[in-house]
Amino acid sequence: MRKYTSGGQLEAVVCNCCGKKLIVVDGIVREGVLSINHAWDFFSEKDGEIHHFDLCEPCYDAVISEFKLPVDVEEQKEFL
């Protein structure tokens, strides 16, 4: 869950799973977080809904540990 100032700057991020308040400094999240913004489509029971949520890194790890198939992970290449 994200909260913004009246000027639109990010001021708080809270994990929707465990409720942990993540560190935000000058509008930048300073720790690992997965942010989901998903618009459900026509073939879903949630058609027309957009879901937004955030998971801290430990909650993300707990969720994916329950998957039958592992997450595909690749190394990100940095661009300077």
Secondary structure, 3 states (H helix, E strand, C coil): CEEECCCCCEEEEECCCCCCEECEECCEECCCEEEEEEECCCCCCCCCCEEEEEEEHHHHHHHHCCCCCCCCCCCCCCCC
